[in-house]
Amino acid sequence: MAHAANVAHLHHASRNESEYEDHYEWDKERGEAVRPFRLWDAVNRKNIRWRYYGDKKRAHIAALIECRWLPVGASIEVYDCRTGKLLGQYTRRVDTIRFTE
């Protein structure tokens, strides 16, 4: 029980919802999205800058490449900003990258 005092608090244990970006809402007044497929950093809870794609396949390839350079345990999600549909999640492991649909 003495070891429990040394455990660091998790980031999401004290999260504030107002600090998060509204990543699942597309402004209908702006018209159709030219590059609707986006990459989302699930650990830091924000979009990855300049990672917007018009093709679903290219978004998945970019997520795989991006995940390769992240630390172990990091996750990248591919989603469609028009509908908010999650298309896939890539999670970095010690010697692999796990894909979850």
Jmol script that loads the backbone (N, CA, C; Angstrom):
load data "model"
ATOM      1  N   MET A   1       0.812  -1.201   0.000  1.00  0.00           N
ATOM      2  CA  MET A   1       0.000   0.000   0.000  1.00  0.00           C
ATOM      3  C   MET A   1       0.851   1.259   0.000  1.00  0.00           C
ATOM      4  N   ALA A   2       2.079   1.182   0.431  1.00  0.00           N
ATOM      5  CA  ALA A   2       2.943   2.359   0.461  1.00  0.00           C
ATOM      6  C   ALA A   2       3.285   2.827  -0.946  1.00  0.00           C
ATOM      7  N   HIS A   3       3.219   1.924  -1.931  1.00  0.00           N
ATOM      8  CA  HIS A   3       3.551   2.289  -3.304  1.00  0.00           C
ATOM      9  C   HIS A   3       2.438   3.092  -3.976  1.00  0.00           C
ATOM     10  N   ALA A   4       1.244   2.998  -3.489  1.00  0.00           N
ATOM     11  CA  ALA A   4       0.119   3.703  -4.108  1.00  0.00           C
ATOM     12  C   ALA A   4       0.275   5.222  -4.013  1.00  0.00           C
ATOM     13  N   ALA A   5       0.973   5.710  -3.027  1.00  0.00           N
ATOM     14  CA  ALA A   5       1.163   7.149  -2.863  1.00  0.00           C
ATOM     15  C   ALA A   5       2.100   7.716  -3.933  1.00  0.00           C
ATOM     16  N   ASN A   6       2.928   6.874  -4.532  1.00  0.00           N
ATOM     17  CA  ASN A   6       3.890   7.334  -5.528  1.00  0.00           C
ATOM     18  C   ASN A   6       3.334   7.338  -6.949  1.00  0.00           C
ATOM     19  N   VAL A   7       2.119   6.895  -7.152  1.00  0.00           N
ATOM     20  CA  VAL A   7       1.527   6.808  -8.487  1.00  0.00           C
ATOM     21  C   VAL A   7       1.135   8.202  -8.971  1.00  0.00           C
ATOM     22  N   ALA A   8       1.546   8.546 -10.181  1.00  0.00           N
ATOM     23  CA  ALA A   8       1.201   9.848 -10.753  1.00  0.00           C
ATOM     24  C   ALA A   8      -0.263   9.839 -11.179  1.00  0.00           C
ATOM     25  N   HIS A   9      -0.921  10.976 -11.036  1.00  0.00           N
ATOM     26  CA  HIS A   9      -2.319  11.091 -11.443  1.00  0.00           C
ATOM     27  C   HIS A   9      -2.412  11.114 -12.963  1.00  0.00           C
ATOM     28  N   LEU A  10      -3.410  10.465 -13.493  1.00  0.00           N
ATOM     29  CA  LEU A  10      -3.616  10.434 -14.932  1.00  0.00           C
ATOM     30  C   LEU A  10      -4.147  11.772 -15.418  1.00  0.00           C
ATOM     31  N   HIS A  11      -3.790  12.114 -16.661  1.00  0.00           N
ATOM     32  CA  HIS A  11      -4.214  13.388 -17.232  1.00  0.00           C
ATOM     33  C   HIS A  11      -5.734  13.459 -17.360  1.00  0.00           C
ATOM     34  N   HIS A  12      -6.364  12.361 -17.774  1.00  0.00           N
ATOM     35  CA  HIS A  12      -7.798  12.392 -17.992  1.00  0.00           C
ATOM     36  C   HIS A  12      -8.602  12.301 -16.700  1.00  0.00           C
ATOM     37  N   ALA A  13      -7.958  12.086 -15.564  1.00  0.00           N
ATOM     38  CA  ALA A  13      -8.683  11.998 -14.301  1.00  0.00           C
ATOM     39  C   ALA A  13      -9.214  13.369 -13.876  1.00  0.00           C
ATOM     40  N   SER A  14      -8.523  14.429 -14.281  1.00  0.00           N
ATOM     41  CA  SER A  14      -8.956  15.778 -13.911  1.00  0.00           C
ATOM     42  C   SER A  14      -9.186  16.628 -15.166  1.00  0.00           C
ATOM     43  N   ARG A  15      -9.837  16.060 -16.146  1.00  0.00           N
ATOM     44  CA  ARG A  15     -10.006  16.770 -17.412  1.00  0.00           C
ATOM     45  C   ARG A  15     -11.103  17.819 -17.335  1.00  0.00           C
ATOM     46  N   ASN A  16     -10.942  18.846 -18.136  1.00  0.00           N
ATOM     47  CA  ASN A  16     -11.901  19.930 -18.230  1.00  0.00           C
ATOM     48  C   ASN A  16     -12.449  19.916 -19.652  1.00  0.00           C
ATOM     49  N   GLU A  17     -13.716  19.590 -19.810  1.00  0.00           N
ATOM     50  CA  GLU A  17     -14.318  19.441 -21.133  1.00  0.00           C
ATOM     51  C   GLU A  17     -14.275  20.735 -21.945  1.00  0.00           C
ATOM     52  N   SER A  18     -14.264  21.894 -21.299  1.00  0.00           N
ATOM     53  CA  SER A  18     -14.276  23.160 -22.032  1.00  0.00           C
ATOM     54  C   SER A  18     -12.950  23.428 -22.741  1.00  0.00           C
ATOM     55  N   GLU A  19     -11.868  22.742 -22.369  1.00  0.00           N
ATOM     56  CA  GLU A  19     -10.570  22.944 -22.997  1.00  0.00           C
ATOM     57  C   GLU A  19     -10.415  22.160 -24.291  1.00  0.00           C
ATOM     58  N   TYR A  20     -11.332  21.259 -24.588  1.00  0.00           N
ATOM     59  CA  TYR A  20     -11.196  20.407 -25.759  1.00  0.00           C
ATOM     60  C   TYR A  20     -11.798  21.055 -26.989  1.00  0.00           C
ATOM     61  N   GLU A  21     -11.216  20.743 -28.104  1.00  0.00           N
ATOM     62  CA  GLU A  21     -11.676  21.256 -29.378  1.00  0.00           C
ATOM     63  C   GLU A  21     -12.925  20.479 -29.807  1.00  0.00           C
ATOM     64  N   ASP A  22     -13.893  21.173 -30.388  1.00  0.00           N
ATOM     65  CA  ASP A  22     -15.086  20.503 -30.906  1.00  0.00           C
ATOM     66  C   ASP A  22     -14.736  19.890 -32.253  1.00  0.00           C
ATOM     67  N   HIS A  23     -14.193  18.687 -32.228  1.00  0.00           N
ATOM     68  CA  HIS A  23     -13.693  18.077 -33.447  1.00  0.00           C
ATOM     69  C   HIS A  23     -14.730  17.262 -34.197  1.00  0.00           C
ATOM     70  N   TYR A  24     -15.898  17.053 -33.646  1.00  0.00           N
ATOM     71  CA  TYR A  24     -16.912  16.271 -34.338  1.00  0.00           C
ATOM     72  C   TYR A  24     -18.017  17.140 -34.920  1.00  0.00           C
ATOM     73  N   GLU A  25     -17.873  18.434 -34.893  1.00  0.00           N
ATOM     74  CA  GLU A  25     -18.897  19.332 -35.430  1.00  0.00           C
ATOM     75  C   GLU A  25     -18.362  20.064 -36.647  1.00  0.00           C
ATOM     76  N   TRP A  26     -19.049  19.925 -37.774  1.00  0.00           N
ATOM     77  CA  TRP A  26     -18.671  20.648 -38.979  1.00  0.00           C
ATOM     78  C   TRP A  26     -19.669  21.769 -39.180  1.00  0.00           C
ATOM     79  N   ASP A  27     -19.168  22.965 -39.420  1.00  0.00           N
ATOM     80  CA  ASP A  27     -20.014  24.130 -39.621  1.00  0.00           C
ATOM     81  C   ASP A  27     -20.694  24.022 -40.984  1.00  0.00           C
ATOM     82  N   LYS A  28     -21.999  23.826 -41.003  1.00  0.00           N
ATOM     83  CA  LYS A  28     -22.749  23.616 -42.248  1.00  0.00           C
ATOM     84  C   LYS A  28     -22.762  24.869 -43.122  1.00  0.00           C
ATOM     85  N   GLU A  29     -22.611  26.055 -42.537  1.00  0.00           N
ATOM     86  CA  GLU A  29     -22.625  27.296 -43.308  1.00  0.00           C
ATOM     87  C   GLU A  29     -21.374  27.467 -44.160  1.00  0.00           C
ATOM     88  N   ARG A  30     -20.303  26.774 -43.814  1.00  0.00           N
ATOM     89  CA  ARG A  30     -19.061  26.877 -44.571  1.00  0.00           C
ATOM     90  C   ARG A  30     -19.095  26.056 -45.852  1.00  0.00           C
ATOM     91  N   GLY A  31     -20.099  25.235 -46.039  1.00  0.00           N
ATOM     92  CA  GLY A  31     -20.191  24.403 -47.235  1.00  0.00           C
ATOM     93  C   GLY A  31     -19.520  23.056 -47.026  1.00  0.00           C
ATOM     94  N   GLU A  32     -19.325  22.352 -48.102  1.00  0.00           N
ATOM     95  CA  GLU A  32     -18.737  21.018 -48.050  1.00  0.00           C
ATOM     96  C   GLU A  32     -17.241  21.105 -47.743  1.00  0.00           C
ATOM     97  N   ALA A  33     -16.764  20.174 -46.949  1.00  0.00           N
ATOM     98  CA  ALA A  33     -15.346  20.125 -46.601  1.00  0.00           C
ATOM     99  C   ALA A  33     -14.541  19.624 -47.796  1.00  0.00           C
ATOM    100  N   VAL A  34     -13.458  20.309 -48.126  1.00  0.00           N
ATOM    101  CA  VAL A  34     -12.606  19.899 -49.230  1.00  0.00           C
ATOM    102  C   VAL A  34     -11.733  18.728 -48.791  1.00  0.00           C
ATOM    103  N   ARG A  35     -11.266  18.762 -47.563  1.00  0.00           N
ATOM    104  CA  ARG A  35     -10.438  17.691 -47.004  1.00  0.00           C
ATOM    105  C   ARG A  35     -11.072  17.216 -45.699  1.00  0.00           C
ATOM    106  N   PRO A  36     -12.061  16.355 -45.790  1.00  0.00           N
ATOM    107  CA  PRO A  36     -12.836  15.987 -44.601  1.00  0.00           C
ATOM    108  C   PRO A  36     -12.190  14.937 -43.696  1.00  0.00           C
ATOM    109  N   PHE A  37     -11.178  14.235 -44.166  1.00  0.00           N
ATOM    110  CA  PHE A  37     -10.584  13.168 -43.358  1.00  0.00           C
ATOM    111  C   PHE A  37      -9.444  13.742 -42.537  1.00  0.00           C
ATOM    112  N   ARG A  38      -9.590  13.651 -41.224  1.00  0.00           N
ATOM    113  CA  ARG A  38      -8.653  14.310 -40.305  1.00  0.00           C
ATOM    114  C   ARG A  38      -7.980  13.298 -39.404  1.00  0.00           C
ATOM    115  N   LEU A  39      -6.828  13.694 -38.848  1.00  0.00           N
ATOM    116  CA  LEU A  39      -6.122  12.882 -37.861  1.00  0.00           C
ATOM    117  C   LEU A  39      -6.283  13.531 -36.496  1.00  0.00           C
ATOM    118  N   TRP A  40      -6.603  12.719 -35.513  1.00  0.00           N
ATOM    119  CA  TRP A  40      -6.877  13.163 -34.152  1.00  0.00           C
ATOM    120  C   TRP A  40      -5.912  12.475 -33.203  1.00  0.00           C
ATOM    121  N   ASP A  41      -5.220  13.252 -32.377  1.00  0.00           N
ATOM    122  CA  ASP A  41      -4.333  12.704 -31.348  1.00  0.00           C
ATOM    123  C   ASP A  41      -5.186  12.383 -30.124  1.00  0.00           C
ATOM    124  N   ALA A  42      -5.396  11.096 -29.869  1.00  0.00           N
ATOM    125  CA  ALA A  42      -6.300  10.670 -28.794  1.00  0.00           C
ATOM    126  C   ALA A  42      -5.717  10.910 -27.413  1.00  0.00           C
ATOM    127  N   VAL A  43      -4.412  10.958 -27.283  1.00  0.00           N
ATOM    128  CA  VAL A  43      -3.790  11.169 -25.973  1.00  0.00           C
ATOM    129  C   VAL A  43      -3.837  12.645 -25.589  1.00  0.00           C
ATOM    130  N   ASN A  44      -3.461  13.520 -26.511  1.00  0.00           N
ATOM    131  CA  ASN A  44      -3.444  14.960 -26.231  1.00  0.00           C
ATOM    132  C   ASN A  44      -4.775  15.642 -26.532  1.00  0.00           C
ATOM    133  N   ARG A  45      -5.703  14.911 -27.117  1.00  0.00           N
ATOM    134  CA  ARG A  45      -7.061  15.369 -27.405  1.00  0.00           C
ATOM    135  C   ARG A  45      -7.102  16.632 -28.265  1.00  0.00           C
ATOM    136  N   LYS A  46      -6.450  16.565 -29.428  1.00  0.00           N
ATOM    137  CA  LYS A  46      -6.516  17.667 -30.372  1.00  0.00           C
ATOM    138  C   LYS A  46      -6.179  17.167 -31.773  1.00  0.00           C
ATOM    139  N   ASN A  47      -6.606  17.932 -32.765  1.00  0.00           N
ATOM    140  CA  ASN A  47      -6.295  17.594 -34.146  1.00  0.00           C
ATOM    141  C   ASN A  47      -4.808  17.750 -34.390  1.00  0.00           C
ATOM    142  N   ILE A  48      -4.280  16.946 -35.285  1.00  0.00           N
ATOM    143  CA  ILE A  48      -2.889  17.097 -35.695  1.00  0.00           C
ATOM    144  C   ILE A  48      -2.867  18.133 -36.810  1.00  0.00           C
ATOM    145  N   ARG A  49      -2.099  19.190 -36.626  1.00  0.00           N
ATOM    146  CA  ARG A  49      -2.080  20.290 -37.587  1.00  0.00           C
ATOM    147  C   ARG A  49      -1.575  19.832 -38.941  1.00  0.00           C
ATOM    148  N   TRP A  50      -2.197  20.385 -39.991  1.00  0.00           N
ATOM    149  CA  TRP A  50      -1.825  20.160 -41.384  1.00  0.00           C
ATOM    150  C   TRP A  50      -1.975  18.703 -41.816  1.00  0.00           C
ATOM    151  N   ARG A  51      -2.782  17.952 -41.109  1.00  0.00           N
ATOM    152  CA  ARG A  51      -3.020  16.553 -41.477  1.00  0.00           C
ATOM    153  C   ARG A  51      -4.477  16.365 -41.866  1.00  0.00           C
ATOM    154  N   TYR A  52      -4.899  17.056 -42.920  1.00  0.00           N
ATOM    155  CA  TYR A  52      -6.255  16.965 -43.443  1.00  0.00           C
ATOM    156  C   TYR A  52      -6.164  16.379 -44.854  1.00  0.00           C
ATOM    157  N   TYR A  53      -7.027  15.411 -45.166  1.00  0.00           N
ATOM    158  CA  TYR A  53      -6.911  14.690 -46.426  1.00  0.00           C
ATOM    159  C   TYR A  53      -8.251  14.607 -47.135  1.00  0.00           C
ATOM    160  N   GLY A  54      -8.209  14.606 -48.456  1.00  0.00           N
ATOM    161  CA  GLY A  54      -9.398  14.447 -49.273  1.00  0.00           C
ATOM    162  C   GLY A  54      -9.686  12.995 -49.603  1.00  0.00           C
ATOM    163  N   ASP A  55      -8.734  12.111 -49.337  1.00  0.00           N
ATOM    164  CA  ASP A  55      -8.861  10.699 -49.654  1.00  0.00           C
ATOM    165  C   ASP A  55      -8.704   9.873 -48.372  1.00  0.00           C
ATOM    166  N   LYS A  56      -9.604   8.944 -48.178  1.00  0.00           N
ATOM    167  CA  LYS A  56      -9.586   8.125 -46.961  1.00  0.00           C
ATOM    168  C   LYS A  56      -8.322   7.261 -46.870  1.00  0.00           C
ATOM    169  N   LYS A  57      -7.893   6.704 -47.986  1.00  0.00           N
ATOM    170  CA  LYS A  57      -6.709   5.849 -47.992  1.00  0.00           C
ATOM    171  C   LYS A  57      -5.457   6.627 -47.601  1.00  0.00           C
ATOM    172  N   ARG A  58      -5.322   7.841 -48.115  1.00  0.00           N
ATOM    173  CA  ARG A  58      -4.152   8.666 -47.770  1.00  0.00           C
ATOM    174  C   ARG A  58      -4.164   9.065 -46.301  1.00  0.00           C
ATOM    175  N   ALA A  59      -5.338   9.265 -45.736  1.00  0.00           N
ATOM    176  CA  ALA A  59      -5.443   9.586 -44.310  1.00  0.00           C
ATOM    177  C   ALA A  59      -4.977   8.416 -43.459  1.00  0.00           C
ATOM    178  N   HIS A  60      -5.329   7.199 -43.863  1.00  0.00           N
ATOM    179  CA  HIS A  60      -4.893   6.014 -43.111  1.00  0.00           C
ATOM    180  C   HIS A  60      -3.381   5.804 -43.215  1.00  0.00           C
ATOM    181  N   ILE A  61      -2.819   6.029 -44.400  1.00  0.00           N
ATOM    182  CA  ILE A  61      -1.367   5.905 -44.574  1.00  0.00           C
ATOM    183  C   ILE A  61      -0.649   6.953 -43.724  1.00  0.00           C
ATOM    184  N   ALA A  62      -1.165   8.170 -43.706  1.00  0.00           N
ATOM    185  CA  ALA A  62      -0.551   9.238 -42.906  1.00  0.00           C
ATOM    186  C   ALA A  62      -0.636   8.929 -41.412  1.00  0.00           C
ATOM    187  N   ALA A  63      -1.748   8.338 -40.972  1.00  0.00           N
ATOM    188  CA  ALA A  63      -1.892   7.974 -39.562  1.00  0.00           C
ATOM    189  C   ALA A  63      -0.883   6.893 -39.184  1.00  0.00           C
ATOM    190  N   LEU A  64      -0.666   5.956 -40.080  1.00  0.00           N
ATOM    191  CA  LEU A  64       0.320   4.909 -39.831  1.00  0.00           C
ATOM    192  C   LEU A  64       1.729   5.490 -39.731  1.00  0.00           C
ATOM    193  N   ILE A  65       2.053   6.417 -40.620  1.00  0.00           N
ATOM    194  CA  ILE A  65       3.371   7.066 -40.590  1.00  0.00           C
ATOM    195  C   ILE A  65       3.518   7.915 -39.334  1.00  0.00           C
ATOM    196  N   GLU A  66       2.497   8.672 -39.013  1.00  0.00           N
ATOM    197  CA  GLU A  66       2.540   9.534 -37.828  1.00  0.00           C
ATOM    198  C   GLU A  66       2.694   8.708 -36.553  1.00  0.00           C
ATOM    199  N   CYS A  67       1.991   7.601 -36.501  1.00  0.00           N
ATOM    200  CA  CYS A  67       2.032   6.738 -35.315  1.00  0.00           C
ATOM    201  C   CYS A  67       3.412   6.097 -35.137  1.00  0.00           C
ATOM    202  N   ARG A  68       4.099   5.879 -36.237  1.00  0.00           N
ATOM    203  CA  ARG A  68       5.432   5.280 -36.178  1.00  0.00           C
ATOM    204  C   ARG A  68       6.416   6.154 -35.412  1.00  0.00           C
ATOM    205  N   TRP A  69       6.237   7.468 -35.446  1.00  0.00           N
ATOM    206  CA  TRP A  69       7.173   8.385 -34.807  1.00  0.00           C
ATOM    207  C   TRP A  69       6.755   8.793 -33.399  1.00  0.00           C
ATOM    208  N   LEU A  70       5.607   8.328 -32.944  1.00  0.00           N
ATOM    209  CA  LEU A  70       5.125   8.684 -31.609  1.00  0.00           C
ATOM    210  C   LEU A  70       5.660   7.723 -30.554  1.00  0.00           C
ATOM    211  N   PRO A  71       5.612   8.113 -29.285  1.00  0.00           N
ATOM    212  CA  PRO A  71       6.075   7.210 -28.228  1.00  0.00           C
ATOM    213  C   PRO A  71       5.111   6.037 -28.040  1.00  0.00           C
ATOM    214  N   VAL A  72       5.563   5.014 -27.347  1.00  0.00           N
ATOM    215  CA  VAL A  72       4.751   3.826 -27.085  1.00  0.00           C
ATOM    216  C   VAL A  72       3.520   4.218 -26.266  1.00  0.00           C
ATOM    217  N   GLY A  73       2.361   3.733 -26.692  1.00  0.00           N
ATOM    218  CA  GLY A  73       1.111   4.027 -26.006  1.00  0.00           C
ATOM    219  C   GLY A  73       0.299   5.135 -26.644  1.00  0.00           C
ATOM    220  N   ALA A  74       0.875   5.851 -27.590  1.00  0.00           N
ATOM    221  CA  ALA A  74       0.162   6.946 -28.256  1.00  0.00           C
ATOM    222  C   ALA A  74      -0.831   6.388 -29.268  1.00  0.00           C
ATOM    223  N   SER A  75      -1.927   7.118 -29.483  1.00  0.00           N
ATOM    224  CA  SER A  75      -2.960   6.691 -30.424  1.00  0.00           C
ATOM    225  C   SER A  75      -3.308   7.820 -31.389  1.00  0.00           C
ATOM    226  N   ILE A  76      -3.493   7.456 -32.653  1.00  0.00           N
ATOM    227  CA  ILE A  76      -3.924   8.384 -33.693  1.00  0.00           C
ATOM    228  C   ILE A  76      -5.227   7.841 -34.261  1.00  0.00           C
ATOM    229  N   GLU A  77      -6.229   8.711 -34.361  1.00  0.00           N
ATOM    230  CA  GLU A  77      -7.516   8.311 -34.913  1.00  0.00           C
ATOM    231  C   GLU A  77      -7.752   9.022 -36.238  1.00  0.00           C
ATOM    232  N   VAL A  78      -8.365   8.318 -37.177  1.00  0.00           N
ATOM    233  CA  VAL A  78      -8.767   8.883 -38.456  1.00  0.00           C
ATOM    234  C   VAL A  78     -10.282   9.030 -38.409  1.00  0.00           C
ATOM    235  N   TYR A  79     -10.789  10.247 -38.682  1.00  0.00           N
ATOM    236  CA  TYR A  79     -12.232  10.460 -38.651  1.00  0.00           C
ATOM    237  C   TYR A  79     -12.661  11.373 -39.793  1.00  0.00           C
ATOM    238  N   ASP A  80     -13.941  11.323 -40.094  1.00  0.00           N
ATOM    239  CA  ASP A  80     -14.556  12.158 -41.119  1.00  0.00           C
ATOM    240  C   ASP A  80     -15.231  13.329 -40.413  1.00  0.00           C
ATOM    241  N   CYS A  81     -14.773  14.553 -40.677  1.00  0.00           N
ATOM    242  CA  CYS A  81     -15.300  15.716 -39.955  1.00  0.00           C
ATOM    243  C   CYS A  81     -16.724  16.057 -40.368  1.00  0.00           C
ATOM    244  N   ARG A  82     -17.187  15.586 -41.514  1.00  0.00           N
ATOM    245  CA  ARG A  82     -18.549  15.885 -41.957  1.00  0.00           C
ATOM    246  C   ARG A  82     -19.578  15.118 -41.142  1.00  0.00           C
ATOM    247  N   THR A  83     -19.254  13.879 -40.833  1.00  0.00           N
ATOM    248  CA  THR A  83     -20.212  13.023 -40.133  1.00  0.00           C
ATOM    249  C   THR A  83     -19.793  12.701 -38.703  1.00  0.00           C
ATOM    250  N   GLY A  84     -18.501  12.881 -38.385  1.00  0.00           N
ATOM    251  CA  GLY A  84     -18.012  12.530 -37.066  1.00  0.00           C
ATOM    252  C   GLY A  84     -17.727  11.046 -36.921  1.00  0.00           C
ATOM    253  N   LYS A  85     -17.755  10.315 -38.021  1.00  0.00           N
ATOM    254  CA  LYS A  85     -17.546   8.869 -37.981  1.00  0.00           C
ATOM    255  C   LYS A  85     -16.067   8.542 -37.819  1.00  0.00           C
ATOM    256  N   LEU A  86     -15.781   7.685 -36.854  1.00  0.00           N
ATOM    257  CA  LEU A  86     -14.423   7.214 -36.637  1.00  0.00           C
ATOM    258  C   LEU A  86     -14.126   6.119 -37.646  1.00  0.00           C
ATOM    259  N   LEU A  87     -13.080   6.294 -38.438  1.00  0.00           N
ATOM    260  CA  LEU A  87     -12.740   5.336 -39.487  1.00  0.00           C
ATOM    261  C   LEU A  87     -11.703   4.331 -39.055  1.00  0.00           C
ATOM    262  N   GLY A  88     -10.925   4.650 -38.042  1.00  0.00           N
ATOM    263  CA  GLY A  88      -9.914   3.723 -37.559  1.00  0.00           C
ATOM    264  C   GLY A  88      -9.022   4.370 -36.524  1.00  0.00           C
ATOM    265  N   GLN A  89      -8.360   3.532 -35.738  1.00  0.00           N
ATOM    266  CA  GLN A  89      -7.464   4.023 -34.694  1.00  0.00           C
ATOM    267  C   GLN A  89      -6.176   3.220 -34.747  1.00  0.00           C
ATOM    268  N   TYR A  90      -5.058   3.926 -34.725  1.00  0.00           N
ATOM    269  CA  TYR A  90      -3.738   3.305 -34.730  1.00  0.00           C
ATOM    270  C   TYR A  90      -3.094   3.569 -33.377  1.00  0.00           C
ATOM    271  N   THR A  91      -2.664   2.503 -32.698  1.00  0.00           N
ATOM    272  CA  THR A  91      -2.036   2.629 -31.377  1.00  0.00           C
ATOM    273  C   THR A  91      -0.632   2.056 -31.446  1.00  0.00           C
ATOM    274  N   ARG A  92       0.329   2.826 -30.996  1.00  0.00           N
ATOM    275  CA  ARG A  92       1.731   2.414 -31.016  1.00  0.00           C
ATOM    276  C   ARG A  92       2.002   1.486 -29.846  1.00  0.00           C
ATOM    277  N   ARG A  93       2.569   0.338 -30.121  1.00  0.00           N
ATOM    278  CA  ARG A  93       3.006  -0.632 -29.113  1.00  0.00           C
ATOM    279  C   ARG A  93       4.518  -0.735 -29.176  1.00  0.00           C
ATOM    280  N   VAL A  94       5.095  -1.599 -28.370  1.00  0.00           N
ATOM    281  CA  VAL A  94       6.554  -1.695 -28.288  1.00  0.00           C
ATOM    282  C   VAL A  94       7.163  -2.078 -29.637  1.00  0.00           C
ATOM    283  N   ASP A  95       6.637  -3.102 -30.271  1.00  0.00           N
ATOM    284  CA  ASP A  95       7.220  -3.546 -31.533  1.00  0.00           C
ATOM    285  C   ASP A  95       6.207  -3.610 -32.679  1.00  0.00           C
ATOM    286  N   THR A  96       4.997  -3.122 -32.457  1.00  0.00           N
ATOM    287  CA  THR A  96       3.961  -3.134 -33.498  1.00  0.00           C
ATOM    288  C   THR A  96       3.127  -1.863 -33.432  1.00  0.00           C
ATOM    289  N   ILE A  97       2.285  -1.708 -34.426  1.00  0.00           N
ATOM    290  CA  ILE A  97       1.249  -0.669 -34.419  1.00  0.00           C
ATOM    291  C   ILE A  97      -0.079  -1.396 -34.581  1.00  0.00           C
ATOM    292  N   ARG A  98      -0.958  -1.247 -33.597  1.00  0.00           N
ATOM    293  CA  ARG A  98      -2.232  -1.950 -33.605  1.00  0.00           C
ATOM    294  C   ARG A  98      -3.302  -1.091 -34.256  1.00  0.00           C
ATOM    295  N   PHE A  99      -4.038  -1.693 -35.204  1.00  0.00           N
ATOM    296  CA  PHE A  99      -5.143  -1.006 -35.870  1.00  0.00           C
ATOM    297  C   PHE A  99      -6.461  -1.502 -35.285  1.00  0.00           C
ATOM    298  N   THR A 100      -7.334  -0.568 -34.914  1.00  0.00           N
ATOM    299  CA  THR A 100      -8.665  -0.899 -34.404  1.00  0.00           C
ATOM    300  C   THR A 100      -9.670  -0.157 -35.265  1.00  0.00           C
ATOM    301  N   GLU A 101     -10.652  -0.905 -35.778  1.00  0.00           N
ATOM    302  CA  GLU A 101     -11.658  -0.278 -36.625  1.00  0.00           C
ATOM    303  C   GLU A 101     -12.898   0.047 -35.836  1.00  0.00           C
TER     304      GLU A 101
END
end "model"
wireframe off; spacefill off
backbone 0.3
color backbone group
